[in-house]
Amino acid sequence: MLDSNKAQLSVSSDHCGFLDGDPLYLITISNDNTVVEMSNLGAAITAIFTSDRNGKHHNIVAGYENISRYQHNPHYFGCILGRYAGRIASAKFELDGNVFSLSQNDGVNHLHGGFKGFNKKVWRIRSFIQEETEAGVIMEYFSPDGDEGYPGNLWITVKYILGRNNRLKIIYDAVTDKSTPVNLSNHSYFNLGGFTSCDILKHSLQINAGAYTENDGHNLPTGRILPVEGSPMDFLCAREIGTNMAGVMASGGYNHNFVLNDYIAGRVRLVATLSDTMSGRVLKVYSDRPGLQLYTANDWLGDIIGPQGVAYNKHGAVALETQSFPDSPNHPCFPGTILKPGQRMISETIYEFSVCE
């Protein structure tokens, strides 16, 4: 096993084209065991190479072979979601006595920031991080007042930082000049087998959540928070993802928000563990967010061939989106997501990669 205290860290970037006059870059952050590739288009993670128990490296996240394809990206591969990750019912919310109408890009609802959310924006690379114990990149984006219907100018910074310990930190930082909903997340899909298996139904998953937000028929919260006990949502003890999936097939699979335990604003804790027996890979997710959206790629049709050289089929990977609850602006009982002038929204999620013996 590699000595993480001696791992060599590096960060580099390669210019790979333009989009509407803005330069596009492929950024690579690596240590001796993990390589993370990303683009400033959508601030998207495009590949993560980690070793299995036999020392073989595979790319364990879904993505496109060509960076330019991220300007469409209907499955939101690897990107930053915003201004609001998840759905907002009827694409409307009330704030300070005013009703705001958002873009309707999911039927009559609003999803993941709209038609041109942060996933389709070219982020500016502000600086690189190259230190003895970590390497990374800092990207930023300015979202103007009225963007997709949201009030206020919003300034967002995202940091991706890889350490010697095979931990990839994602740190979000946002400020505004008008009160506005903000709910940022990363939408990476994981297949810890490196897509050598066609689905993730035998991946083992544990989620530190004793409750979940009930969905209606349109995958919107009803407002009820229900216990996971006795339901297909019970991942308090690790079990295979496919074990109780028959109970959620009305949604095509899992597409549910979990109410994470031990939530204290600003405190990072372990929220989920994903593992694959065949490869031995383990992913631990840490976050300071109150919710986690579990999504099992229910709408993949096999029409996309990823850089792994295989088709992405239904349930071919799993997304573990750390976030606030969907539709929170319309549910006063949910944790608040309104960022006000003079405040800073700072949030952190960590992906930790390891191998079990």
C-alpha positions as CSV (number, residue, x, y, z in Angstrom):
1,M,0.0,0.0,0.0
2,L,1.2,3.5,-0.8
3,D,2.5,5.7,2.0
4,S,0.1,8.7,1.8
5,N,2.6,10.9,3.7
6,K,5.0,10.6,0.7
7,A,2.5,10.9,-2.1
8,Q,3.5,13.4,-4.8
9,L,0.8,16.0,-5.5
10,S,0.5,17.9,-8.8
11,V,-2.0,20.1,-10.7
12,S,-2.0,21.1,-14.3
13,S,-4.3,22.5,-17.0
14,D,-4.5,22.1,-20.8
15,H,-6.4,24.5,-23.0
16,C,-8.8,22.5,-25.1
17,G,-11.0,25.0,-27.0
18,F,-13.5,27.8,-26.7
19,L,-17.2,28.1,-26.0
20,D,-18.7,31.4,-27.1
21,G,-15.3,33.0,-26.9
22,D,-14.6,31.7,-23.4
23,P,-11.6,29.4,-23.1
24,L,-12.1,25.8,-22.0
25,Y,-9.6,23.8,-19.9
26,L,-9.0,20.3,-18.8
27,I,-7.6,20.4,-15.3
28,T,-5.8,17.4,-13.8
29,I,-5.1,17.0,-10.0
30,S,-3.2,13.9,-8.9
31,N,-1.3,12.1,-6.2
32,D,0.4,8.8,-6.6
33,N,-2.8,6.9,-6.3
34,T,-5.7,9.1,-7.4
35,V,-6.1,11.2,-10.5
36,V,-9.0,13.7,-10.8
37,E,-9.8,15.3,-14.1
38,M,-12.2,18.2,-14.5
39,S,-13.3,21.0,-16.8
40,N,-14.1,24.6,-16.2
41,L,-17.3,24.0,-18.3
42,G,-19.8,23.4,-15.6
43,A,-16.9,23.1,-13.1
44,A,-17.4,19.4,-13.8
45,I,-15.5,16.4,-12.6
46,T,-14.9,14.5,-15.8
47,A,-12.9,11.5,-14.5
48,I,-11.6,10.0,-11.3
49,F,-9.0,7.2,-11.6
50,T,-8.4,5.2,-8.5
51,S,-6.8,1.8,-7.9
52,D,-8.7,-1.4,-7.0
53,R,-7.4,-4.0,-4.5
54,N,-5.0,-5.4,-7.2
55,G,-3.5,-1.9,-8.0
56,K,-5.4,-1.5,-11.3
57,H,-6.6,2.0,-12.1
58,H,-10.1,2.6,-13.5
59,N,-12.2,5.7,-14.1
60,I,-15.0,5.4,-11.6
61,V,-17.3,8.3,-12.6
62,A,-19.6,8.8,-15.6
63,G,-18.6,11.4,-18.2
64,Y,-18.1,12.3,-21.8
65,E,-15.0,11.6,-24.0
66,N,-15.2,15.1,-25.5
67,I,-15.2,18.1,-23.2
68,S,-17.4,20.1,-25.5
69,R,-20.3,17.7,-24.9
70,Y,-20.6,19.1,-21.4
71,Q,-22.4,22.2,-22.8
72,H,-25.4,19.9,-23.2
73,N,-25.0,17.2,-20.5
74,P,-28.7,16.3,-19.9
75,H,-27.7,13.8,-17.2
76,Y,-25.6,16.4,-15.4
77,F,-22.5,14.3,-15.4
78,G,-20.0,15.5,-12.7
79,C,-21.1,19.2,-12.8
80,I,-21.9,21.8,-10.2
81,L,-25.7,22.3,-9.8
82,G,-27.1,25.7,-9.1
83,R,-28.5,28.1,-8.2
84,Y,-30.7,25.4,-6.7
85,A,-29.9,21.6,-6.9
86,G,-33.1,19.6,-7.1
87,R,-36.7,20.6,-8.0
88,I,-38.7,23.6,-7.1
89,A,-42.4,23.0,-7.5
90,S,-44.3,24.9,-10.3
91,A,-41.0,26.9,-10.7
92,K,-42.2,29.4,-8.2
93,F,-41.4,30.5,-4.6
94,E,-42.4,33.4,-2.4
95,L,-39.7,35.5,-0.7
96,D,-40.2,38.7,1.4
97,G,-43.8,39.0,0.0
98,N,-42.8,38.7,-3.6
99,V,-43.5,35.7,-5.9
100,F,-40.6,34.8,-8.1
101,S,-41.1,32.7,-11.3
102,L,-38.2,30.5,-12.4
103,S,-37.6,28.8,-15.7
104,Q,-39.7,25.6,-16.3
105,N,-37.2,23.1,-17.5
106,D,-38.8,20.0,-15.9
107,G,-42.4,20.1,-17.1
108,V,-43.9,22.9,-15.1
109,N,-41.2,22.6,-12.5
110,H,-37.7,24.0,-12.1
111,L,-34.7,21.6,-11.9
112,H,-31.1,22.0,-11.1
113,G,-31.0,25.8,-11.8
114,G,-32.9,25.9,-15.1
115,F,-32.2,25.7,-18.8
116,K,-28.7,27.2,-18.4
117,G,-27.8,26.5,-14.8
118,F,-24.3,26.5,-13.5
119,N,-23.7,23.1,-15.2
120,K,-23.7,24.9,-18.6
121,K,-21.6,27.9,-17.6
122,V,-17.9,28.4,-18.3
123,W,-16.3,29.0,-14.9
124,R,-13.3,31.3,-14.6
125,I,-10.2,29.6,-13.2
126,R,-9.1,32.0,-10.4
127,S,-6.0,30.1,-9.2
128,F,-4.3,26.8,-8.6
129,I,-3.3,25.2,-5.3
130,Q,0.1,23.5,-5.2
131,E,1.3,22.8,-1.7
132,E,3.2,20.0,0.1
133,T,0.0,18.3,1.4
134,E,-2.6,19.2,-1.2
135,A,-3.2,20.3,-4.7
136,G,-6.3,21.8,-6.4
137,V,-8.0,24.5,-8.4
138,I,-10.3,27.4,-7.5
139,M,-13.0,28.3,-10.0
140,E,-15.6,31.1,-9.8
141,Y,-18.8,32.2,-11.5
142,F,-20.9,35.3,-11.4
143,S,-24.7,34.8,-11.7
144,P,-26.5,38.1,-12.5
145,D,-29.7,39.3,-11.0
146,G,-32.6,37.6,-12.8
147,D,-30.5,34.6,-13.9
148,E,-33.1,31.9,-14.7
149,G,-35.6,34.0,-12.7
150,Y,-33.6,34.2,-9.4
151,P,-33.3,37.5,-7.6
152,G,-30.0,39.1,-6.8
153,N,-26.4,39.0,-8.1
154,L,-24.6,35.9,-6.8
155,W,-20.9,35.4,-6.6
156,I,-19.8,31.7,-6.3
157,T,-16.5,30.1,-5.8
158,V,-15.8,26.3,-5.8
159,K,-12.6,24.7,-4.7
160,Y,-11.5,21.2,-5.6
161,I,-8.6,20.1,-3.4
162,L,-7.0,16.6,-3.5
163,G,-4.9,15.6,-0.5
164,R,-2.2,13.0,0.0
165,N,-4.8,10.9,1.9
166,N,-7.0,10.4,-1.2
167,R,-9.6,12.8,0.0
168,L,-11.1,15.1,-2.6
169,K,-12.6,18.2,-1.0
170,I,-15.3,20.3,-2.7
171,I,-15.7,23.7,-0.9
172,Y,-18.5,26.1,-2.0
173,D,-18.5,29.8,-1.1
174,A,-21.3,32.2,-2.2
175,V,-22.4,35.8,-1.4
176,T,-25.3,37.8,-2.8
177,D,-26.6,41.4,-2.8
178,K,-30.3,40.3,-2.5
179,S,-32.0,37.5,-0.6
180,T,-32.1,34.4,-2.9
181,P,-32.3,30.6,-2.6
182,V,-28.9,28.9,-2.9
183,N,-28.4,25.1,-2.9
184,L,-25.2,24.0,-4.5
185,S,-24.2,20.4,-5.1
186,N,-21.9,18.2,-7.3
187,H,-23.6,15.6,-9.5
188,S,-21.0,12.9,-10.0
189,Y,-22.2,9.4,-10.7
190,F,-20.1,6.6,-9.3
191,N,-19.5,3.0,-10.4
192,L,-16.8,1.7,-8.2
193,G,-16.1,-1.2,-10.5
194,G,-15.0,1.3,-13.1
195,F,-18.0,0.4,-15.3
196,T,-16.7,-3.2,-15.7
197,S,-20.1,-4.2,-14.4
198,C,-23.2,-3.0,-16.1
199,D,-25.0,-1.7,-13.0
200,I,-24.4,-0.8,-9.3
201,L,-27.2,-3.0,-7.9
202,K,-24.7,-5.1,-6.0
203,H,-22.8,-2.1,-4.6
204,S,-23.2,-1.9,-0.9
205,L,-24.5,1.4,0.5
206,Q,-24.9,2.8,4.0
207,I,-26.5,6.2,4.6
208,N,-26.5,8.0,8.0
209,A,-30.2,8.9,7.8
210,G,-33.1,7.9,9.9
211,A,-35.7,9.7,7.8
212,Y,-36.4,10.8,4.3
213,T,-38.7,13.4,2.6
214,E,-41.7,11.7,1.0
215,N,-42.1,12.2,-2.8
216,D,-45.2,12.8,-4.7
217,G,-45.8,11.3,-8.2
218,H,-43.5,14.0,-9.7
219,N,-40.5,13.4,-7.4
220,L,-41.4,16.5,-5.5
221,P,-41.5,16.6,-1.7
222,T,-45.0,16.4,-0.2
223,G,-43.6,18.1,3.0
224,R,-43.8,14.9,5.1
225,I,-40.7,13.6,6.7
226,L,-41.0,9.8,7.2
227,P,-38.8,7.3,9.1
228,V,-36.7,5.0,6.9
229,E,-37.4,2.0,9.2
230,G,-39.4,-0.7,7.4
231,S,-39.1,1.0,4.0
232,P,-36.9,0.6,0.9
233,M,-35.2,3.8,2.1
234,D,-33.5,2.0,5.1
235,F,-29.8,2.2,4.5
236,L,-28.8,2.7,8.1
237,C,-27.0,-0.6,8.0
238,A,-25.0,-1.3,4.8
239,R,-26.9,-3.3,2.2
240,E,-26.8,-3.8,-1.6
241,I,-28.6,-1.1,-3.5
242,G,-30.7,-3.5,-5.4
243,T,-32.0,-5.3,-2.4
244,N,-35.3,-3.4,-2.0
245,M,-35.3,-1.5,-5.3
246,A,-38.6,-3.2,-6.3
247,G,-40.3,-1.0,-3.7
248,V,-39.3,2.2,-5.5
249,M,-39.7,1.2,-9.2
250,A,-42.6,3.6,-9.5
251,S,-39.9,6.2,-9.7
252,G,-37.7,3.9,-11.9
253,G,-35.4,3.4,-8.9
254,Y,-34.0,5.6,-6.2
255,N,-34.5,9.3,-6.6
256,H,-35.0,10.3,-3.0
257,N,-33.8,12.9,-0.5
258,F,-32.5,11.5,2.8
259,V,-32.7,13.5,6.0
260,L,-29.2,13.1,7.3
261,N,-28.5,12.5,11.0
262,D,-26.4,14.7,13.3
263,Y,-26.9,17.9,11.2
264,I,-25.3,20.9,12.7
265,A,-24.7,23.8,10.3
266,G,-21.1,24.0,9.3
267,R,-20.1,20.6,10.9
268,V,-18.7,18.0,8.5
269,R,-19.4,14.4,9.3
270,L,-19.6,11.0,7.6
271,V,-22.9,10.7,5.8
272,A,-22.6,7.8,3.4
273,T,-20.3,4.8,2.5
274,L,-20.4,3.1,-0.9
275,S,-18.4,-0.1,-1.5
276,D,-17.9,-2.7,-4.3
277,T,-16.9,-6.2,-3.2
278,M,-15.6,-7.2,-6.7
279,S,-13.0,-4.3,-7.0
280,G,-12.6,-3.7,-3.3
281,R,-13.0,0.1,-3.8
282,V,-14.7,2.1,-1.0
283,L,-16.1,5.6,-1.3
284,K,-16.9,7.6,1.9
285,V,-18.8,10.8,1.7
286,Y,-18.5,13.5,4.3
287,S,-20.6,16.7,4.3
288,D,-22.0,19.5,6.4
289,R,-25.3,19.4,4.4
290,P,-28.7,18.4,5.9
291,G,-29.7,16.2,3.0
292,L,-28.4,13.6,0.5
293,Q,-30.2,12.9,-2.8
294,L,-29.7,9.2,-3.8
295,Y,-30.2,8.8,-7.6
296,T,-29.6,5.5,-9.4
297,A,-29.4,6.7,-13.0
298,N,-32.9,5.6,-13.7
299,D,-33.1,7.4,-17.0
300,W,-29.9,6.1,-18.6
301,L,-30.8,4.5,-21.9
302,G,-27.5,3.0,-23.1
303,D,-27.2,5.7,-25.9
304,I,-24.1,7.2,-24.4
305,I,-20.7,5.6,-24.6
306,G,-18.5,6.9,-21.9
307,P,-14.7,7.2,-21.8
308,Q,-14.6,3.8,-20.3
309,G,-15.7,2.5,-23.7
310,V,-19.0,1.0,-22.5
311,A,-22.6,2.1,-22.8
312,Y,-24.2,3.8,-19.8
313,N,-27.3,1.7,-19.1
314,K,-30.1,2.1,-16.5
315,H,-28.7,1.8,-12.9
316,G,-25.2,2.0,-14.3
317,A,-24.0,4.3,-11.6
318,V,-25.2,6.1,-8.5
319,A,-25.2,9.8,-7.5
320,L,-24.9,10.8,-3.9
321,E,-25.8,14.5,-4.0
322,T,-25.1,16.3,-0.7
323,Q,-27.5,19.2,-0.5
324,S,-30.4,20.9,1.2
325,F,-33.8,19.4,0.7
326,P,-35.6,19.8,-2.7
327,D,-38.2,22.5,-2.9
328,S,-37.2,24.0,0.4
329,P,-38.2,27.5,-0.5
330,N,-41.8,26.2,-0.6
331,H,-41.6,24.2,2.7
332,P,-41.0,26.4,5.8
333,C,-40.4,23.3,7.9
334,F,-37.4,22.3,5.9
335,P,-33.9,23.6,6.6
336,G,-33.6,27.2,5.2
337,T,-31.8,27.8,1.9
338,I,-32.2,31.6,1.7
339,L,-28.9,33.5,1.5
340,K,-29.1,37.1,2.5
341,P,-26.9,40.1,1.8
342,G,-24.0,40.3,4.3
343,Q,-24.0,36.5,4.8
344,R,-21.7,33.9,3.3
345,M,-22.8,30.4,2.3
346,I,-19.8,28.1,2.9
347,S,-20.2,24.4,2.6
348,E,-17.9,21.4,2.3
349,T,-18.2,17.9,0.9
350,I,-15.4,15.3,0.9
351,Y,-15.1,12.2,-1.2
352,E,-12.6,9.8,0.4
353,F,-11.3,6.9,-1.8
354,S,-9.9,3.7,-0.3
355,V,-9.6,-0.1,-0.8
356,C,-10.7,-2.8,1.5
357,E,-8.5,-5.9,1.7
